[in-house]
Amino acid sequence: MKKVIALVLLLLSNVALAAPSIDKDRVILVEGAITRRTTEAMRQEITEMEKDTSRPIDMVFDSPGGELLSGYLLVDRMEAARAKGVKIRCFVRGLAASMAFQMLLHCDERFATPHALLLWHPVRIFWMGPLTATDAVLVAKHLKAANRTVLDDLKKYLTDLSPQDLLWHHRQESLHQAVALQRIAPNFFTYVGNDIGGIHEAGAPDFEDDRKNMDQRNLIYIHERFLED
């Protein structure tokens, strides 16, 4: 009997660790900078795909982040689809940083290639023109509120990390490889491996197009480490 139980457990463990495959007919690419324009297209895709609740929506990430407000509008749309019973699976094949990482939190399952890069950090704003004392006070107030939202999300989903460690990485802007993040937060990813079916064929990232179309006046919460001037 013990041998039978052991065999069943082994089979179950192999099923749990099986490499996933992306549904090529249900893919949404989150690539380049997250802006009002790009997220509007993704919201429309979710609206169409959620009509079929029997199949998951697969989101493939290759993004340095972008606008806070645009990103969280998309998060709201993702959560609305999940509330209808649609599973959202998220795959990181290159980079999910800043707002892209916050979006990654709101997925039912998360997958990554071993050396995909992940990063979360404090909210920042890019200001065009002179900054008056009155403006500075208002900006500081908004940044504090935005940071509270971001940190609450991180604490909710990165439960393997202590609040102190999570905040340390938040302030230090640690750049994690998926295999490293999996070691310190083993419950965050469902699977990390090179054999994820279709992950490299799910479209090619085009950062240049999004850079040209970013509205700098509304740009908030983008990690300049990944975007050149």
FENCOR-V366240 format. One record per backbone hydrogen bond with DSSP energy under -1.0 kcal/mol. CO is the residue of the C=O (numbers start at 0). NH is the residue of the N-H. Records with the same first field share a line. If there is no record, write none. Layout:
BEGIN
CO->NH ; NH
END
This chain:
BEGIN
0->4
1->5
2->6
3->7
4->8
5->9
6->10
7->11
8->12
9->13
10->14
11->15
12->16
14->17
19->196
21->23
22->25
25->57
27->59
29->61
33->66
34->38
35->39
36->40
37->41
38->42
39->43
40->44
41->45
42->46
43->47
44->48
45->49
47->50
48->51
56->88
57->27
58->90
59->29
60->92
61->31
62->96
64->33
66->70
67->71
68->72
69->73
70->74
71->75
72->76
73->77
74->78
75->79
76->80
77->81
78->82
80->85
81->84
86->56
87->107 ; 108
88->58
89->110
90->60
91->112
93->116
94->62
95->118
96->99
97->101
98->102
99->103
100->104
102->105
108->89
109->189 ; 190
110->91
111->192
112->115
113->178
115->177
116->95
117->175
118->97
123->220
131->135
132->136
133->137
134->138
135->139
136->140
137->141
138->142
139->143
140->144
141->145
142->146
143->147
144->148
145->149
146->150
147->151
148->152
149->153
150->154
151->155
152->156
153->157
157->160
161->165
162->166
163->167
164->168
165->169
166->170
167->171
168->172 ; 173
175->117
176->180
177->181
179->183
180->184
184->187
190->111
195->198
196->21
200->202
206->210
207->211
213->215
214->217
218->125
220->65
222->225
END
